């Protein structure tokens, strides 16, 4: 006879009490009552635990039996399905967004500056983890991520919203690669389709027509000589401000007229070789009398063991009357504009700017083929600056 709720409430006799279809209650000598399901798969008799009575009711046990029957009908072993489900639950419990993000950042740490890692983590801790951090990565839907980044945008931080979206997508992409989730549901989340268009404000850059005034003011600027010479080398090499501020004497091969910036100091984490013009070498020879006995070429005048501060160059430009009109980083744009207008090979210009080549074959070629072209380019650029300073700039074509 099938079991009933009334029978179950009074059932205390040890043994197996069947309901039908392989479902039975097993009562132990101690009085504990367990639901079991007996079934056969691949010719073998097996048992499936369905829970403890009364936490699992008769109706619940019967529902479990029907689910098992359907699995058998589909050719699956209910017991193995149960094991897989438990393993999946355990996997997802330890692969939350926060946990996987931590592993992703640890994996990338050798490629990025420590401050970059901290900045990325801080943005996710502030805006993402409070709502999604504890959720299994596999359970997070695109709509949830979209809601988070649109919330960031709504407070007026559109750029931050875009950065956070790209970081979340990077975490999911890395998770698929490393077997933490099976598929990436974030592939179709495109900033252009979920965030409002933003006006891009480029860094102010000195224009070619303002160059004579700037060079004259730099020549008469009475600021710290470390800053003045740093600005000169910055323009003569078309490097980034941070690369000049952090320059070390050990990086320079003055007899070979070469500055070798190590990969760890470059934005793209690739060593960059900068040919030095005669004018750039003159700047460095002047600096040897000021800092030749130190590690840094441009040490802070206040803390000699540290480089010039991040705002030093832009502050000097402001004092020279170029606030809001030019930034130290903008000298790179000026160099690129003038060199391109003078018909220099764009590939040579881009290589001198240390811009990454996306094509791997071309990247390998560029590393080996353009040094002599860049030597000529940088000497031409230095001579051009001298001509502008003297008011005799020639419009000579490039290579």
C-alpha positions as CSV (number, residue, x, y, z in Angstrom):
1,X,0.0,0.0,0.0
2,X,1.2,3.5,-0.8
3,X,2.3,5.6,2.1
4,X,0.1,8.4,3.5
5,X,0.9,11.4,5.6
6,X,-1.1,9.9,8.5
7,X,0.9,6.7,8.3
8,X,4.2,8.5,8.2
9,X,3.4,10.6,11.3
10,X,3.0,7.4,13.3
11,X,5.7,5.3,11.6
12,X,8.4,4.1,14.0
13,X,9.0,0.5,13.0
14,X,12.6,0.0,11.8
15,X,13.0,-1.2,8.2
16,X,12.0,-0.3,4.7
17,X,8.4,1.0,4.1
18,X,7.6,1.2,0.3
19,X,5.5,3.8,-1.4
20,X,5.8,2.5,-4.9
21,X,7.9,3.0,-8.0
22,X,11.1,2.2,-6.0
23,X,10.4,5.0,-3.4
24,X,10.6,3.9,0.2
25,X,11.2,5.2,3.7
26,X,14.0,3.7,5.7
27,X,13.5,3.9,9.5
28,X,16.7,3.2,11.5
29,X,16.8,1.6,15.0
30,X,17.4,5.1,16.4
31,X,14.1,6.3,14.8
32,X,15.6,8.4,12.0
33,X,13.6,8.4,8.8
34,X,15.3,8.6,5.4
35,X,13.7,8.8,1.9
36,X,15.4,6.4,-0.6
37,X,14.8,5.6,-4.2
38,X,15.7,2.2,-5.6
39,X,16.4,2.1,-9.3
40,X,18.4,0.2,-11.9
41,X,20.8,1.7,-14.4
42,X,23.0,-0.2,-16.9
43,X,21.9,-3.4,-15.4
44,X,22.9,-2.4,-11.8
45,X,20.7,-1.8,-8.8
46,X,21.3,1.6,-7.2
47,X,20.0,3.8,-4.5
48,X,19.4,7.6,-4.4
49,X,19.0,9.5,-1.2
50,X,16.1,12.0,-1.3
51,X,16.3,13.6,2.1
52,X,15.2,13.2,5.7
53,X,11.5,13.1,6.9
54,X,9.8,15.4,7.9
55,X,12.0,18.1,6.4
56,X,11.3,16.4,3.0
57,X,7.6,15.6,2.9
58,X,5.9,12.7,1.1
59,X,5.0,15.0,-1.8
60,X,8.5,16.2,-2.1
61,X,9.9,12.7,-2.1
62,X,7.4,11.7,-4.8
63,X,8.4,14.7,-6.9
64,X,12.0,13.5,-6.5
65,X,11.0,10.1,-7.7
66,X,9.4,11.6,-10.8
67,X,12.5,13.7,-11.6
68,X,14.6,10.5,-11.3
69,X,12.3,8.6,-13.6
70,X,12.5,11.3,-16.3
71,X,16.3,11.2,-16.1
72,X,16.3,7.4,-16.5
73,X,13.9,7.8,-19.5
74,X,16.4,10.2,-21.0
75,X,19.2,7.7,-20.5
76,X,20.9,9.4,-17.5
77,X,21.8,8.0,-14.2
78,X,20.0,10.1,-11.5
79,X,22.8,9.4,-9.0
80,X,25.5,10.7,-11.3
81,X,23.4,13.7,-12.2
82,X,23.1,14.4,-8.5
83,X,26.9,14.2,-8.1
84,X,27.5,16.6,-11.0
85,X,25.0,19.0,-9.6
86,X,26.7,19.0,-6.2
87,X,30.1,19.5,-7.9
88,X,28.7,22.4,-9.9
89,X,27.3,24.0,-6.8
90,X,30.7,23.7,-5.0
91,X,32.5,25.0,-8.1
92,X,30.2,28.0,-8.4
93,X,30.4,28.7,-4.7
94,X,34.1,29.3,-4.9
95,X,34.0,31.0,-8.3
96,X,32.2,34.1,-7.4
97,X,32.9,37.3,-9.3
98,X,35.0,38.7,-6.5
99,X,37.1,35.5,-6.1
100,X,37.7,35.2,-9.9
101,X,38.5,38.9,-10.1
102,X,41.2,38.4,-7.4
103,X,42.8,35.6,-9.4
104,X,42.6,37.6,-12.6
105,X,44.3,40.6,-11.0
106,X,47.0,38.3,-9.6
107,X,47.6,36.8,-13.1
108,X,47.9,40.3,-14.6
109,X,50.0,41.8,-11.8
110,X,53.4,41.2,-13.5
111,X,52.2,43.1,-16.5
112,X,50.8,46.2,-14.8
113,X,52.1,48.7,-12.3
114,X,51.0,48.1,-8.8
115,X,49.0,51.3,-8.8
116,X,47.1,50.2,-11.8
117,X,46.1,47.0,-10.1
118,X,45.0,48.9,-7.0
119,X,43.0,51.4,-9.2
120,X,41.2,48.6,-11.0
121,X,40.4,46.7,-7.8
122,X,39.1,49.9,-6.1
123,X,36.7,50.6,-8.9
124,X,35.2,47.1,-8.7
125,X,35.1,47.2,-4.9
126,X,33.2,50.5,-5.0
127,X,30.8,49.9,-7.8
128,X,30.5,46.2,-8.6
129,X,31.2,43.9,-5.7
130,X,28.4,45.3,-3.4
131,X,25.7,43.9,-5.7
132,X,27.5,41.2,-7.8
133,X,30.7,40.3,-5.9
134,X,29.3,37.3,-4.0
135,X,27.4,35.9,-6.9
136,X,28.8,32.9,-8.8
137,X,30.2,34.1,-12.1
138,X,28.2,31.6,-14.0
139,X,24.9,33.0,-12.6
140,X,25.5,36.6,-13.5
141,X,23.5,37.8,-16.4
142,X,24.3,40.6,-18.9
143,X,21.4,42.7,-17.7
144,X,22.8,42.8,-14.2
145,X,26.2,44.1,-15.4
146,X,24.4,46.6,-17.7
147,X,22.5,47.9,-14.7
148,X,25.7,48.4,-12.7
149,X,27.5,50.3,-15.4
150,X,24.5,52.4,-16.2
151,X,24.2,53.3,-12.6
152,X,27.8,54.5,-12.7
153,X,27.0,56.6,-15.8
154,X,23.9,58.0,-14.1
155,X,26.0,59.8,-11.5
156,X,28.0,61.5,-14.2
157,X,31.0,59.2,-14.5
158,X,30.7,58.0,-18.1
159,X,34.4,57.3,-18.5
160,X,34.4,55.3,-15.3
161,X,31.4,53.3,-16.4
162,X,33.1,52.4,-19.7
163,X,36.3,51.3,-17.8
164,X,34.3,49.2,-15.3
165,X,32.5,47.5,-18.1
166,X,35.7,46.6,-19.9
167,X,37.2,45.3,-16.7
168,X,34.2,43.0,-16.0
169,X,34.3,41.7,-19.6
170,X,38.1,41.0,-19.2
171,X,37.4,39.0,-16.0
172,X,34.8,36.9,-17.8
173,X,37.0,36.4,-20.8
174,X,39.9,35.3,-18.6
175,X,37.5,33.0,-16.6
176,X,36.5,31.1,-19.8
177,X,40.2,30.7,-20.8
178,X,41.1,29.3,-17.4
179,X,38.1,27.0,-17.1
180,X,36.3,28.9,-14.4
181,X,33.1,29.2,-16.4
182,X,32.1,27.4,-19.6
183,X,30.8,30.3,-21.7
184,X,31.1,34.1,-21.7
185,X,27.7,35.8,-21.6
186,X,29.2,39.3,-21.7
187,X,30.5,39.2,-25.3
188,X,27.6,41.2,-26.7
189,X,27.8,44.0,-24.1
190,X,29.1,46.8,-26.1
191,X,29.7,50.3,-24.6
192,X,28.2,52.0,-27.7
193,X,24.9,50.1,-27.2
194,X,24.4,50.5,-23.4
195,X,26.2,53.8,-22.6
196,X,25.5,57.3,-23.9
197,X,27.9,58.8,-26.5
198,X,30.7,60.8,-24.8
199,X,32.7,63.7,-26.0
200,X,36.3,62.8,-26.0
201,X,38.5,65.6,-24.7
202,X,42.1,65.2,-25.8
203,X,44.9,66.6,-23.8
204,X,45.7,70.2,-24.8
205,X,48.7,70.1,-27.1
206,X,51.0,72.9,-28.2
207,X,50.3,74.0,-31.8
208,X,53.0,74.5,-34.4
209,X,52.3,78.2,-34.5
210,X,52.8,78.5,-30.7
211,X,56.1,76.6,-30.8
212,X,58.4,79.7,-31.4
213,X,56.9,81.5,-28.4
214,X,57.2,78.3,-26.2
215,X,60.8,77.7,-27.1
216,X,61.8,81.3,-26.4
217,X,60.0,81.2,-23.0
218,X,61.7,77.9,-22.2
219,X,65.1,79.5,-22.9
220,X,64.4,82.4,-20.5
221,X,62.5,80.4,-17.9
222,X,64.1,80.8,-14.5
223,X,62.8,77.7,-12.9
224,X,64.7,74.7,-11.6
225,X,67.3,73.5,-14.2
226,X,66.1,69.9,-13.6
227,X,62.7,70.9,-14.9
228,X,64.0,73.0,-17.8
229,X,66.2,70.3,-19.1
230,X,63.5,67.7,-18.5
231,X,61.2,69.6,-20.7
232,X,63.9,70.0,-23.3
233,X,64.6,66.2,-23.4
234,X,60.9,65.5,-23.4
235,X,60.4,67.4,-26.6
236,X,63.6,66.2,-28.2
237,X,62.7,62.5,-27.7
238,X,58.9,62.5,-28.1
239,X,58.7,60.3,-25.1
240,X,56.1,60.3,-22.3
241,X,56.5,62.6,-19.3
242,X,56.7,59.7,-16.9
243,X,59.5,58.1,-19.0
244,X,61.6,61.3,-18.8
245,X,60.9,61.9,-15.1
246,X,61.9,58.4,-14.2
247,X,64.9,58.3,-16.5
248,X,68.0,56.7,-14.9
249,X,71.6,57.2,-16.0
250,X,72.1,53.4,-16.4
251,X,69.5,53.5,-19.3
252,X,71.7,55.8,-21.4
253,X,74.5,54.8,-23.8
254,X,75.8,58.2,-24.5
255,X,78.7,57.1,-26.9
256,X,76.1,55.2,-28.9
257,X,73.6,58.1,-28.7
258,X,70.9,55.7,-27.4
259,X,68.4,55.7,-24.6
260,X,67.1,52.2,-23.8
261,X,64.0,52.5,-21.6
262,X,63.3,49.1,-19.9
263,X,60.0,47.3,-20.5
264,X,58.8,47.8,-16.9
265,X,58.9,51.6,-17.4
266,X,56.9,51.5,-20.7
267,X,53.2,51.8,-21.0
268,X,53.0,48.8,-23.3
269,X,55.6,46.8,-21.3
270,X,58.0,46.5,-24.3
271,X,61.6,47.8,-24.2
272,X,61.9,51.1,-26.2
273,X,65.1,52.3,-27.8
274,X,65.2,56.0,-28.4
275,X,67.9,57.5,-30.7
276,X,69.4,60.6,-29.2
277,X,70.0,63.7,-31.4
278,X,73.1,65.9,-30.9
279,X,70.8,68.4,-29.1
280,X,69.4,65.6,-26.8
281,X,73.0,64.6,-25.9
282,X,73.8,68.2,-25.0
283,X,70.9,68.2,-22.6
284,X,72.2,65.1,-21.0
285,X,75.8,66.4,-20.7
286,X,74.4,69.4,-18.9
287,X,72.5,67.2,-16.6
288,X,75.6,65.2,-15.8
289,X,77.0,68.2,-13.9
290,X,73.8,68.4,-11.9
291,X,72.8,64.7,-11.3
292,X,75.6,62.6,-12.8
293,X,76.5,61.1,-9.4
294,X,72.9,60.0,-8.7
295,X,70.7,57.2,-10.0
296,X,68.0,59.5,-11.5
297,X,68.8,61.9,-14.3
298,X,66.0,64.3,-13.2
299,X,65.8,63.9,-9.4
300,X,63.5,66.1,-7.3
301,X,65.3,69.1,-6.0
302,X,63.6,68.5,-2.6
303,X,63.9,64.7,-2.4
304,X,66.9,63.7,-4.6
305,X,66.2,60.0,-4.2
306,X,62.8,60.5,-6.0
307,X,62.1,61.7,-9.5
308,X,60.4,65.0,-10.3
309,X,56.8,65.0,-9.3
310,X,54.1,64.1,-11.7
311,X,52.8,67.7,-12.0
312,X,56.2,69.4,-12.3
313,X,56.2,69.8,-16.1
314,X,52.6,71.0,-16.4
315,X,53.1,73.4,-13.6
316,X,56.1,74.9,-15.4
317,X,54.1,75.2,-18.6
318,X,51.4,77.0,-16.6
319,X,53.9,79.5,-15.2
320,X,55.2,80.1,-18.8
321,X,51.6,81.1,-19.8
322,X,50.5,77.9,-21.4
323,X,47.9,76.7,-18.8
324,X,45.0,75.1,-20.5
325,X,46.8,75.5,-23.8
326,X,49.4,72.7,-23.6
327,X,50.4,69.7,-21.5
328,X,53.7,67.9,-21.3
329,X,52.1,64.8,-22.9
330,X,50.8,67.0,-25.7
331,X,54.4,67.4,-27.1
332,X,54.0,63.9,-28.6
333,X,51.0,65.0,-30.6
334,X,52.9,68.1,-31.8
335,X,55.9,65.9,-32.9
336,X,53.6,63.5,-34.7
337,X,51.7,66.3,-36.5
338,X,54.8,68.1,-37.7
339,X,56.6,65.0,-38.8
340,X,53.6,63.7,-40.7
341,X,53.1,67.1,-42.4
342,X,56.7,66.9,-43.5
343,X,56.1,63.5,-45.2
344,X,58.0,61.3,-42.8
345,X,57.0,57.6,-42.9
346,X,54.0,57.2,-40.6
347,X,55.3,53.8,-39.5
348,X,58.6,55.3,-38.4
349,X,56.8,58.1,-36.5
350,X,54.5,55.6,-34.7
351,X,57.5,53.4,-33.8
352,X,59.3,56.4,-32.4
353,X,56.2,57.1,-30.3
354,X,56.3,53.5,-29.0
355,X,52.8,52.9,-30.2
356,X,51.9,49.2,-30.3
357,X,51.7,47.5,-33.7
358,X,48.6,45.2,-33.6
359,X,49.9,43.0,-36.4
360,X,52.5,40.6,-35.0
361,X,54.4,40.2,-38.2
362,X,54.6,44.0,-38.8
363,X,55.6,44.5,-35.1
364,X,58.6,42.2,-35.5
365,X,59.6,43.9,-38.7
366,X,59.2,47.4,-37.2
367,X,61.5,46.5,-34.3
368,X,64.3,45.6,-36.6
369,X,63.9,47.8,-39.6
370,X,63.2,51.4,-38.4
371,X,66.1,52.3,-36.1
372,X,68.2,54.1,-38.8
373,X,65.1,55.9,-40.0
374,X,64.3,57.0,-36.5
375,X,67.9,58.2,-36.0
376,X,67.4,60.5,-39.0
377,X,63.9,61.5,-37.9
378,X,65.0,62.6,-34.4
379,X,68.0,64.5,-35.7
380,X,65.7,66.3,-38.2
381,X,63.2,67.0,-35.4
382,X,65.9,68.5,-33.2
383,X,67.3,70.6,-36.0
384,X,63.7,71.7,-36.8
385,X,63.2,72.9,-33.2
386,X,66.5,74.9,-33.4
387,X,65.3,76.5,-36.7
388,X,62.0,77.4,-35.2
389,X,63.8,78.9,-32.1
390,X,65.9,81.0,-34.5
391,X,63.1,81.9,-36.8
392,X,64.6,80.0,-39.8
393,X,62.5,76.9,-39.9
394,X,62.8,75.1,-43.2
395,X,60.0,73.1,-44.8
396,X,62.2,70.2,-45.8
397,X,60.5,67.0,-46.6
398,X,61.0,63.8,-44.6
399,X,61.7,60.3,-45.6
